[in-house]
Amino acid sequence: MMRRRMVLMVMTVASLGLFACQGYGFFDELLKPQPKKEQPQSAEGQQESAPGLLDSLGGMLGAKQKELDLLKKGLGVVQALQPIGEEEERALGRAVAVEAFARFGGEYHNEPLTRYVNLVGHTVAEVSDRPELNFHFAILNSEEQNAFAAPGGYIFVTIGLLKALTNEAELAGVLAHEIAHVTKRHMLQTIQRGALLESVSELTLSAMNKDPQLFSNLINEMTDILFTKGLDKTFEYEADAVGVDYAYRAGYNPQGLRDYLATLQRQQGRVQSRFFTTHPPISIRIQKMTEVLAQFSDGQELPFLSQRFKEAMRSV
């Protein structure tokens, strides 16, 4: 019964078709004005006039040439001792997402392929531990093989990585690993442990304009971790294990991520990828995933969906 439910979830990608997801134009969607929220009432019953960050985010980013600098000027502090709230998580993630587009050549403009990636991603996200999050999936216009996640559900994969895959289960495995980083709040845990937040006492949406320099430093630290330093290796191993489980729950053969990493390992020394410097050694990851996969013996009956993936990649 469980296996039948999972296979049906995978088949949803096909039954919905490539026109069911509005994934294309992720960058433009990122810069859209956010819905207005009611301002708090003062003691005299009048609305306070100070605009909140999230209310004005889209307007601030209307000019794409200035998006990141303007964004940093409008943001504030982050709470270190208590969990970061979901709205604050999304604000942080949007800032990092803008930086991702700037560093990796912008969005790869292929509407059918972007919709396909979104459908696979949402199929996996739906069975994750945080299905209520509004996940977004985008393809970056870079030949470097890379994938990463920003807080709040912003998931990126480069066109170079997609070209290296051989089936849909591998794509699902890669996206599941990144979804796991979000659901387990790995980036948020990392920055909460950092020295930048030692003196910070609270984070509220109304307080986010009070210390723009701290927020600018914080975003710089997050992007440095994401694109240069990498997360702690224990977080990467956890994302591998949780990602295997998510892919299995969604009805994919759970060895997809391991298969892709084996391909990347064979290419080491011949291709450039920040995977090699921002992640633990591939051989150790493969070894640990092999141990995890032993718990999913019945998953070997689940599909890889090679032909469907090849059809989706024909337009590349």
C-alpha positions, 0 to 999 in steps of 0.5 A: 500500500505504501509503495503504491502511494509513493509510485503514484506520487512520482507519476504525478509529475507525468500526469500534471504535465509540464504546464502545471507549475509556474516555476519559470521566471523565478528571478522576476517572481523573487523581485515582485512586491510582497503583499501589504500587511496591516500596520500596528495601531498606535495608542491613539488608534492611528497606524504607524507609518514606518514600513516593514522590510517585507512590505517594501522588498519587491519595490526595493528590488525593482531595479535589478542592477541594484537588487542586492545592495538595496536589499541589504540596506533594508534588513536588520537583526536576527535572534541568536538564542531562539529559533528564527521564525518562518517569515524571517527565514524567508527574508534571509532566503530571498536575500541569499537567492538574489546573490545566487543569481548574481554569482551564477550567471542568472536564470537559465531561460528554458521554460519547459525544463524549469517547469519539469524541475519544479514538478520533480522538486515539489513532488519531493518537497510534498513528502518532506518534513516541512511540506507547508513551505512554499518551495521554489526551484530554479535553474542557474545559467552556469556550466559548473556542476552545483546545487544549493539551498537558501533558507525558506525553500529556495533551491537552485541547480545549475544547467551544468549539473542537469547535463551530468544527470542520467535519469529523474531519480538522480535529479530527485536525489539532488533536489531532496538533498537540498530540500533536507538542508532547508527542512533541517534548517542547516544554514540557520543553525550555522549562523546562529552558532556564529560570532556575528549573533553573539550580542543579538537579542531578538528578531521581529519583522518590525525590528529588521530595519534597525541594524542594516550593517549587521544584516549585511554582514550576516548575508555576506557570511551566509553566502560565504558559507554557501558558495565558498566554505560549505556547511559543516560535514555533519550537516552534509551527511544528514542531508544525504541520509534525509534526502535518500528518505525523501526521494524514497517517500516520493516514489523514486529509486533512493540511490539516485543521489549516490549514482550522481555522486559516483559520476562526479567522483569519476570526473574529479580532476577533469571538471571544475565544481565547488562541490569538491571544496564545499562538501566532504570527500565524495568517497566518504559520502558514497560510503555513508549513503551505501550504509543508509541505502541498506535500510531501503532494500525494497526501494530498488524496485522503484523507478529511475525514469531515464526516458522521461528525464531524457525527453525533458532534457531534449530542449537543452 
